[in-house]
Structures are given as structure tokens and as C-alpha cells.
Amino acid sequence: MHLKFSQDIKSLLEKLSQQPLTLSDILAGTSERGFSLVIALLVLPFLFPHPPGFTGIPGTACLILSLQMALGRRSPWLPKKVAQFKFPRWFAQQLLQNLKRCTRLLERIVRPRMLKIAGNPYIWQFNGLCIAWLAILLMLPIPLTNSFPTIGILVLAVATLEDDGLLMCVSYIYTVFITLIFAFLIYAVWRGSSLLPSLFQ
């Protein structure tokens, strides 16, 4: 089964590889689906090696869009500086090469189900809240952790696009799990920094 997500993201990436498009251009052509679709597009690069500091604008745009979902908005908006961000061609070409790897597993497990959950308007807002939180974790300057919140954002965005209530519930559990891991890492760093002065006394 080919997901709408797979088809939509492939079409977008093919356009991006031919000519650079701004976030504003993409959102204008995707309507309500633009929220989850563009969020997925923004975080896909973090599953693969990328240049240092690349999280800035994609992470900010993801956070802004997800917060709008959390507030119940159905038409996306971005500040002018963020909306004019153009995806570089290397970005589209790299993702096109790796797209099948990303979608192969999703195509096996994602389908419309538990529609009472998936179709609930409050779930749309809750999904936005979870994605916003994961986007904040994504942007934290903790080495080698980008892929963990990225997986949560991507799966939740796809579950929202495909009306998969069961996968949404799995994503909520994953979000809690990732939050606990980051809390442990932050605590470990804090404890380590507080113990350093005593080691030199």
C-alpha cells in the first residue's frame, strides 16, 4: 500500500530537486495537510548526517507550525524570514535517495484505524502540542540525540496525515519515553558539572 504521505513527500522532493522552493510556496500548495506534510519534510534530514547548525530554521519552522496546530489553527502561517527559507538542492536529492528507506516500514504499519481518536479535533491540537515539545528537544544542543525526537515527530506527523489513531497512541508513549531519556541526560550533565569543582579541590 502506498501512503498519501509517500506520494506527497516524493512529489514535493522532486519539485525541490528541480528548483528551490520556499516554505511559503510549499504551504500555499498543500492547504491543511501542509501542517503535517511540511513538518515531516522539515525533520526528515535529521535522520541522516547533516551540516552542523542545520537545525536552526527547520527546527524553528517545525515548532511554529506545531504550536499553531496546538492552538487549533487549520491554515498554516510562518513569519516572513522563516517562510522565505529555501530548501537547498542537496537536501532534496539526498532525501530522494533515502526516501524509500524511510517509508518502507511506515507503509507496512500505517493505515486508517481508531478513527474516533484520529478524527477528534482535540487530538489534532494534542498532536501539535506533542510535536512542539519534540521540536524543542530536537533543537537542544545535546550531541547525537537529533534522531530520537525526529522519529517521534515524523511518526506522529504521518499518523495525523493517514488518520491512524493507534499509531498516534504509540507516538504518545514514545514521546513520554524520549522525554524521560532527555531528562536523564540533562540531569547527568548537571550532576557532572556540579561535581567538577569538587574534583579539583
C-alpha positions as CSV (number, residue, x, y, z in Angstrom):
1,M,0.0,0.0,0.0
2,H,1.4,3.4,-1.0
3,L,0.6,6.1,1.6
4,K,-0.6,9.5,0.6
5,F,2.3,10.7,2.7
6,S,4.8,8.8,0.5
7,Q,3.3,10.2,-2.7
8,D,3.0,13.7,-1.4
9,I,6.6,13.9,0.0
10,K,8.1,12.3,-3.1
11,S,6.3,14.9,-5.3
12,L,7.5,17.7,-3.1
13,L,11.1,16.5,-3.2
14,E,11.1,16.1,-7.0
15,K,9.9,19.7,-7.3
16,L,12.6,20.8,-4.8
17,S,15.3,19.0,-6.7
18,Q,14.3,20.8,-9.9
19,Q,14.0,24.3,-8.5
20,P,14.4,25.6,-4.9
21,L,11.0,26.4,-3.3
22,T,10.4,28.4,-0.2
23,L,8.4,27.1,2.8
24,S,5.7,29.7,1.8
25,D,5.4,28.2,-1.7
26,I,5.0,24.7,-0.3
27,L,2.5,25.6,2.3
28,A,0.4,27.5,-0.3
29,G,0.0,24.3,-2.3
30,T,-0.7,21.9,0.5
31,S,-3.6,23.5,2.5
32,E,-4.5,21.8,5.8
33,R,-2.3,18.8,5.0
34,G,0.6,21.3,4.8
35,F,1.0,21.3,8.6
36,S,1.9,17.6,9.0
37,L,3.4,17.3,5.5
38,V,5.8,20.2,5.9
39,I,6.6,19.2,9.5
40,A,7.6,15.8,8.2
41,L,9.7,17.4,5.4
42,L,11.5,19.6,7.9
43,V,12.6,16.8,10.2
44,L,13.4,14.1,7.6
45,P,17.0,15.4,7.2
46,F,17.8,14.8,10.8
47,L,17.5,11.0,10.2
48,F,20.7,11.3,8.2
49,P,24.1,13.1,8.5
50,H,23.7,16.9,8.0
51,P,25.8,20.0,8.3
52,P,26.4,21.4,11.9
53,G,23.9,24.1,12.8
54,F,21.3,23.0,10.3
55,T,18.6,22.6,13.0
56,G,18.0,26.4,13.2
57,I,15.4,27.4,10.7
58,P,13.9,23.9,10.0
59,G,13.5,23.3,13.8
60,T,12.0,26.8,14.3
61,A,9.5,26.3,11.5
62,C,8.5,22.9,12.8
63,L,8.0,24.5,16.3
64,I,5.9,27.4,14.9
65,L,3.7,25.1,12.8
66,S,3.1,22.6,15.6
67,L,2.2,25.4,18.1
68,Q,-0.4,26.6,15.6
69,M,-1.8,23.0,15.5
70,A,-1.9,23.0,19.3
71,L,-3.9,26.3,19.1
72,G,-6.4,24.6,16.7
73,R,-5.4,26.5,13.6
74,R,-6.1,24.8,10.3
75,S,-4.4,27.2,7.9
76,P,-0.6,27.5,8.5
77,W,1.3,30.7,8.9
78,L,5.0,31.5,9.2
79,P,7.0,34.7,9.9
80,K,8.4,36.2,6.7
81,K,12.0,35.3,7.5
82,V,11.2,31.7,8.1
83,A,8.6,31.5,5.2
84,Q,11.3,32.6,2.7
85,F,13.6,29.8,3.7
86,K,14.6,27.8,0.6
87,F,15.4,24.1,0.8
88,P,18.8,23.5,-0.8
89,R,19.0,21.1,-3.8
90,W,21.4,18.8,-2.0
91,F,18.7,18.4,0.7
92,A,16.1,17.2,-1.8
93,Q,18.5,15.0,-3.7
94,Q,19.7,13.3,-0.5
95,L,16.2,12.7,0.7
96,L,15.0,11.3,-2.6
97,Q,17.8,8.8,-2.5
98,N,16.9,7.7,1.0
99,L,13.1,8.2,0.8
100,K,12.2,4.5,0.2
101,R,14.2,3.6,3.3
102,C,12.1,6.0,5.4
103,T,8.7,5.0,4.0
104,R,9.1,1.2,3.6
105,L,8.4,0.4,7.2
106,L,5.7,3.1,7.5
107,E,3.9,1.7,4.5
108,R,3.7,-1.7,6.3
109,I,2.3,-0.5,9.6
110,V,0.3,2.7,8.9
111,R,-3.4,2.6,7.9
112,P,-6.6,4.5,8.9
113,R,-7.8,3.0,12.2
114,M,-9.2,4.0,15.6
115,L,-10.9,6.8,13.7
116,K,-12.8,8.1,16.8
117,I,-9.4,9.1,18.2
118,A,-7.8,10.2,14.8
119,G,-10.8,12.3,13.9
120,N,-11.2,14.1,17.2
121,P,-10.5,17.8,16.8
122,Y,-8.8,17.9,20.3
123,I,-6.5,15.2,19.1
124,W,-5.3,17.5,16.3
125,Q,-4.4,20.0,19.0
126,F,-2.8,17.4,21.3
127,N,-0.7,16.1,18.3
128,G,0.5,19.7,17.7
129,L,1.5,20.0,21.4
130,C,3.5,16.8,21.3
131,I,5.2,17.7,18.1
132,A,6.1,21.2,19.5
133,W,7.6,19.5,22.6
134,L,9.6,17.1,20.5
135,A,10.8,20.0,18.3
136,I,12.1,21.7,21.4
137,L,14.0,18.6,22.3
138,L,15.3,18.4,18.7
139,M,16.8,21.8,19.0
140,L,18.6,21.2,22.3
141,P,22.4,21.3,21.9
142,I,22.9,17.7,23.0
143,P,25.2,15.8,20.7
144,L,24.0,12.6,18.9
145,T,20.4,13.0,20.0
146,N,18.7,14.6,17.0
147,S,17.3,11.4,15.6
148,F,15.3,10.4,18.7
149,P,12.8,13.3,18.7
150,T,12.9,13.3,14.9
151,I,11.4,9.7,14.8
152,G,8.7,10.8,17.2
153,I,7.8,13.9,15.1
154,L,7.9,12.0,11.8
155,V,5.7,9.1,13.1
156,L,3.2,11.5,14.7
157,A,3.0,13.7,11.5
158,V,2.4,10.6,9.3
159,A,-0.2,9.2,11.8
160,T,-2.0,12.6,11.6
161,L,-1.9,12.6,7.8
162,E,-3.1,9.0,7.5
163,D,-5.7,9.1,10.3
164,D,-4.0,6.3,12.2
165,G,-5.3,6.6,15.8
166,L,-3.4,3.5,17.0
167,L,-0.1,4.9,15.8
168,M,-0.9,8.2,17.4
169,C,-1.2,6.4,20.8
170,V,2.1,4.7,20.2
171,S,3.6,8.1,19.4
172,Y,2.4,9.5,22.7
173,I,4.1,6.7,24.6
174,Y,7.2,7.2,22.6
175,T,7.1,11.0,23.5
176,V,7.0,10.2,27.2
177,F,9.9,7.7,26.8
178,I,12.0,10.3,24.9
179,T,11.2,13.0,27.5
180,L,12.4,10.7,30.3
181,I,15.7,10.0,28.3
182,F,16.3,13.7,27.8
183,A,15.5,14.4,31.5
184,F,18.1,11.8,32.5
185,L,20.7,13.2,30.1
186,I,20.2,16.8,31.3
187,Y,20.3,15.6,35.0
188,A,23.5,13.7,34.2
189,V,25.1,16.7,32.6
190,W,24.0,18.9,35.5
191,R,25.3,16.5,38.1
192,G,28.6,16.2,36.2
193,S,29.1,19.9,36.1
194,S,28.3,20.3,39.8
195,L,30.8,17.6,40.7
196,L,33.7,19.0,38.7
197,P,34.7,21.8,41.1
198,S,35.0,19.3,44.0
199,L,37.3,17.1,41.9
200,F,39.9,19.9,41.7
201,Q,39.8,20.9,45.3
